Amino acid sequence: MKRTISLVFAALFLALCVVPAAGLLYGGGAEPAANEVPVPAPSLRTRSGGLNTDVLPDLADYVDARFWLRQECVTGWAKLNAGLLRSSAADDVLLGSDGWLYYAPTLADYTGSDPMSDRELWCAARTLYLLNENVRSRGGSFLFTVAPNKNSLYDGNMPSVTRLRVSSNSERLCAMLGAMDVPFADLFAAFRERPETLYFKTDSHWNGAGAALAADVMLEALGRESAAFAGPFSETEHRGDLYEMLYPAGRETEPDVTPAAGFSFTASTSNADSITITTACGGGSGSLMMYRDSFGRNLYPYLAEAFAEARFSRKNDYDPTAMEDGGTMIVELVERNLRYLNEYPPTMPAPERSDADPASAVEREALSARKGKGGPEGYLVLSGQWSAARPDDDAPVYIAAGETVYEAVPLPDGFSICLPEEALSGELRAVFRSGANLISLPLVIE
């Protein structure tokens, strides 16, 4: 009897090992789900033609990611954890009550446990100020907006966590933008005024009606009429991104709406997640350059229809020189990614300034700077990081090139600036206020 049980157990164990691998070999295996990155098949050779010494680890990674019934196994394990332990089997998904799911990377914003420093926020606000200044100098309009994290609006089903009594990064940034007179569309206030739920239960984004409301608020801030939120809409179903991350083989959906009336614009692609989308023949006037993230997936059609032509980019290479004079630039960024404003400095000609006098500055040790890529024709990008002396939290950074002074894009730990090529032929100095002194640092270009 014991021998029979042992044989049955061994056969089952062998089947569990062989069947998924056989399915991968003959059926192609499991496809990536949600935000999973496809794992390439292992190769005996490297790209340079040499022997791939990591072929066995590559094979293990490939089999682990593609074995047959993988997504069904992941889904079953996740449902078991959720049902018995009330815990999430996916690191990026928080299990809420009543079927609500939340995106785990938003937890720091929700609790207030990782606030941006005063310098980080001021640099982000000043970057937007410089973008606005550049666009307006060429007769255009600029607008910045923050897509709220879902739990910033709908936290009634959030897991029980400790929240610190602090102002959020978005609230503090909004206050700075108001002081700098940078146009800002407040989506937080608009969504909180509505009694209905405008985000998905099982997705990290706003739903179709929420996208329409966001479009109305943004276009109104630009002085354009919009009544997208009034409809009409057609009913549809949506499979949430968080649900798919947690239960990749699941098939549950939740109600959604899409515009019932068609749009007149034509688009370069039907894929709303494309890195770049260009549109033409919209129902409005003028041109739009919009930098957006995943929240623009069901938002961009409303904006495309409001302009004659538009370009939507999911890159963070903010470049006002890529838009037409007199056009409109919108920067939309989800709340959890506000630090991107300091991680991806824009490439635009630095404005000249007269409010800094390098001759009166106290000279300190030299600072290394390096040339970067990008920038319009005839310009070079230069960047540097502070070593000892640092600007005050609310101090601009200037680069003096001979008798001309330019303002750089300030970064928490340094600066980035787009200078005319001829400016780099002479002596360069970084100038900023630090305490009671105006500091000057000679730049040494590596």
FENWO-V188391 format. One record per residue. N is the residue number from 1. PHI is phi in whole degrees, -180 to 180 (none if undefined). Layout:
n->N phi->PHI
n->N phi->PHI
This chain:
n->1 phi->none
n->2 phi->-63
n->3 phi->-65
n->4 phi->-65
n->5 phi->-61
n->6 phi->-63
n->7 phi->-67
n->8 phi->-63
n->9 phi->-62
n->10 phi->-64
n->11 phi->-66
n->12 phi->-64
n->13 phi->-63
n->14 phi->-65
n->15 phi->-65
n->16 phi->-62
n->17 phi->-82
n->18 phi->-84
n->19 phi->-61
n->20 phi->-61
n->21 phi->-68
n->22 phi->-65
n->23 phi->-63
n->24 phi->-65
n->25 phi->-70
n->26 phi->-101
n->27 phi->-113
n->28 phi->93
n->29 phi->78
n->30 phi->-78
n->31 phi->-88
n->32 phi->-60
n->33 phi->-120
n->34 phi->51
n->35 phi->-99
n->36 phi->-68
n->37 phi->-91
n->38 phi->-57
n->39 phi->-96
n->40 phi->-70
n->41 phi->-65
n->42 phi->-68
n->43 phi->-130
n->44 phi->-74
n->45 phi->-119
n->46 phi->-82
n->47 phi->-62
n->48 phi->-83
n->49 phi->98
n->50 phi->-80
n->51 phi->-75
n->52 phi->-83
n->53 phi->-75
n->54 phi->-102
n->55 phi->-63
n->56 phi->-70
n->57 phi->-60
n->58 phi->-64
n->59 phi->-64
n->60 phi->-63
n->61 phi->-65
n->62 phi->-67
n->63 phi->-66
n->64 phi->-61
n->65 phi->-87
n->66 phi->-123
n->67 phi->-60
n->68 phi->-60
n->69 phi->67
n->70 phi->-60
n->71 phi->-64
n->72 phi->-66
n->73 phi->-66
n->74 phi->-62
n->75 phi->-65
n->76 phi->-61
n->77 phi->-65
n->78 phi->-66
n->79 phi->-66
n->80 phi->-64
n->81 phi->-64
n->82 phi->-67
n->83 phi->-75
n->84 phi->-94
n->85 phi->-109
n->86 phi->54
n->87 phi->-130
n->88 phi->-93
n->89 phi->-87
n->90 phi->-109
n->91 phi->-60
n->92 phi->-91
n->93 phi->-121
n->94 phi->-98
n->95 phi->-89
n->96 phi->-93
n->97 phi->-91
n->98 phi->55
n->99 phi->82
n->100 phi->-79
n->101 phi->-123
n->102 phi->-129
n->103 phi->-84
n->104 phi->-60
n->105 phi->-62
n->106 phi->-89
n->107 phi->-64
n->108 phi->-64
n->109 phi->-65
n->110 phi->-66
n->111 phi->-84
n->112 phi->79
n->113 phi->-82
n->114 phi->-136
n->115 phi->-71
n->116 phi->-68
n->117 phi->-71
n->118 phi->-59
n->119 phi->-68
n->120 phi->-58
n->121 phi->-67
n->122 phi->-65
n->123 phi->-63
n->124 phi->-62
n->125 phi->-65
n->126 phi->-67
n->127 phi->-61
n->128 phi->-66
n->129 phi->-60
n->130 phi->-67
n->131 phi->-62
n->132 phi->-60
n->133 phi->-61
n->134 phi->-65
n->135 phi->-64
n->136 phi->-69
n->137 phi->-65
n->138 phi->-110
n->139 phi->79
n->140 phi->-102
n->141 phi->-122
n->142 phi->-128
n->143 phi->-150
n->144 phi->-117
n->145 phi->-148
n->146 phi->-115
n->147 phi->-80
n->148 phi->-66
n->149 phi->-60
n->150 phi->-59
n->151 phi->-76
n->152 phi->-75
n->153 phi->-107
n->154 phi->-128
n->155 phi->-109
n->156 phi->-66
n->157 phi->-114
n->158 phi->-69
n->159 phi->-60
n->160 phi->-73
n->161 phi->-137
n->162 phi->-80
n->163 phi->-112
n->164 phi->-83
n->165 phi->-85
n->166 phi->-132
n->167 phi->-71
n->168 phi->-75
n->169 phi->-58
n->170 phi->-66
n->171 phi->-64
n->172 phi->-68
n->173 phi->-66
n->174 phi->-60
n->175 phi->-63
n->176 phi->-67
n->177 phi->-64
n->178 phi->-63
n->179 phi->-67
n->180 phi->-92
n->181 phi->62
n->182 phi->-96
n->183 phi->-58
n->184 phi->-143
n->185 phi->-98
n->186 phi->-88
n->187 phi->-77
n->188 phi->-59
n->189 phi->-63
n->190 phi->-63
n->191 phi->-72
n->192 phi->-69
n->193 phi->-77
n->194 phi->-92
n->195 phi->-76
n->196 phi->-83
n->197 phi->-84
n->198 phi->-114
n->199 phi->-121
n->200 phi->-75
n->201 phi->-72
n->202 phi->-114
n->203 phi->-137
n->204 phi->-87
n->205 phi->-111
n->206 phi->-71
n->207 phi->-87
n->208 phi->-61
n->209 phi->-68
n->210 phi->-63
n->211 phi->-62
n->212 phi->-65
n->213 phi->-64
n->214 phi->-60
n->215 phi->-62
n->216 phi->-60
n->217 phi->-65
n->218 phi->-68
n->219 phi->-68
n->220 phi->-63
n->221 phi->-64
n->222 phi->-91
n->223 phi->80
n->224 phi->-113
n->225 phi->-79
n->226 phi->-158
n->227 phi->-133
n->228 phi->-62
n->229 phi->-66
n->230 phi->-75
n->231 phi->84
n->232 phi->-80
n->233 phi->-123
n->234 phi->-112
n->235 phi->-79
n->236 phi->-149
n->237 phi->-123
n->238 phi->-135
n->239 phi->-103
n->240 phi->-67
n->241 phi->-67
n->242 phi->-69
n->243 phi->-61
n->244 phi->-69
n->245 phi->-65
n->246 phi->-84
n->247 phi->-127
n->248 phi->-61
n->249 phi->-97
n->250 phi->-71
n->251 phi->-129
n->252 phi->-74
n->253 phi->-130
n->254 phi->-136
n->255 phi->-64
n->256 phi->-150
n->257 phi->-133
n->258 phi->-131
n->259 phi->-60
n->260 phi->-77
n->261 phi->-88
n->262 phi->-77
n->263 phi->-101
n->264 phi->-91
n->265 phi->-72
n->266 phi->-110
n->267 phi->-122
n->268 phi->-72
n->269 phi->-154
n->270 phi->-95
n->271 phi->-87
n->272 phi->-69
n->273 phi->-97
n->274 phi->-59
n->275 phi->-61
n->276 phi->-131
n->277 phi->-130
n->278 phi->-114
n->279 phi->-130
n->280 phi->-146
n->281 phi->63
n->282 phi->-70
n->283 phi->-81
n->284 phi->-102
n->285 phi->-122
n->286 phi->80
n->287 phi->-120
n->288 phi->-128
n->289 phi->-120
n->290 phi->-122
n->291 phi->-98
n->292 phi->-140
n->293 phi->-120
n->294 phi->-66
n->295 phi->-69
n->296 phi->-81
n->297 phi->-57
n->298 phi->-108
n->299 phi->-97
n->300 phi->-62
n->301 phi->-60
n->302 phi->-63
n->303 phi->-74
n->304 phi->-62
n->305 phi->-71
n->306 phi->-82
n->307 phi->-126
n->308 phi->-69
n->309 phi->-148
n->310 phi->-153
n->311 phi->-134
n->312 phi->-116
n->313 phi->-127
n->314 phi->-96
n->315 phi->-81
n->316 phi->-106
n->317 phi->-89
n->318 phi->-57
n->319 phi->-141
n->320 phi->-66
n->321 phi->-72
n->322 phi->-83
n->323 phi->-105
n->324 phi->-74
n->325 phi->-60
n->326 phi->83
n->327 phi->-84
n->328 phi->-116
n->329 phi->-117
n->330 phi->-121
n->331 phi->-116
n->332 phi->-113
n->333 phi->-143
n->334 phi->-70
n->335 phi->-53
n->336 phi->-68
n->337 phi->-113
n->338 phi->-62
n->339 phi->-66
n->340 phi->-58
n->341 phi->-62
n->342 phi->-98
n->343 phi->-91
n->344 phi->-128
n->345 phi->-65
n->346 phi->-70
n->347 phi->-111
n->348 phi->-151
n->349 phi->-55
n->350 phi->-68
n->351 phi->-75
n->352 phi->-79
n->353 phi->-130
n->354 phi->-124
n->355 phi->-98
n->356 phi->-134
n->357 phi->-113
n->358 phi->-58
n->359 phi->-65
n->360 phi->-93
n->361 phi->-84
n->362 phi->-87
n->363 phi->-82
n->364 phi->-120
n->365 phi->-65
n->366 phi->-66
n->367 phi->-124
n->368 phi->-78
n->369 phi->-134
n->370 phi->-134
n->371 phi->-82
n->372 phi->-121
n->373 phi->-96
n->374 phi->93
n->375 phi->96
n->376 phi->-68
n->377 phi->-61
n->378 phi->89
n->379 phi->-126
n->380 phi->-128
n->381 phi->-93
n->382 phi->-128
n->383 phi->-141
n->384 phi->-156
n->385 phi->-125
n->386 phi->-68
n->387 phi->-107
n->388 phi->-126
n->389 phi->-67
n->390 phi->-133
n->391 phi->-72
n->392 phi->-63
n->393 phi->-58
n->394 phi->-114
n->395 phi->-102
n->396 phi->-67
n->397 phi->-116
n->398 phi->-114
n->399 phi->-118
n->400 phi->-92
n->401 phi->-118
n->402 phi->67
n->403 phi->-91
n->404 phi->-101
n->405 phi->-116
n->406 phi->-117
n->407 phi->-97
n->408 phi->-90
n->409 phi->-76
n->410 phi->-79
n->411 phi->-121
n->412 phi->-53
n->413 phi->-116
n->414 phi->175
n->415 phi->-157
n->416 phi->-142
n->417 phi->-148
n->418 phi->-112
n->419 phi->-110
n->420 phi->-59
n->421 phi->-57
n->422 phi->-68
n->423 phi->-70
n->424 phi->-83
n->425 phi->-80
n->426 phi->-111
n->427 phi->-73
n->428 phi->-120
n->429 phi->-139
n->430 phi->-91
n->431 phi->-127
n->432 phi->-159
n->433 phi->-88
n->434 phi->-140
n->435 phi->66
n->436 phi->-87
n->437 phi->-112
n->438 phi->-98
n->439 phi->-102
n->440 phi->-125
n->441 phi->-120
n->442 phi->-59
n->443 phi->-99
n->444 phi->-112
n->445 phi->-80
n->446 phi->-74
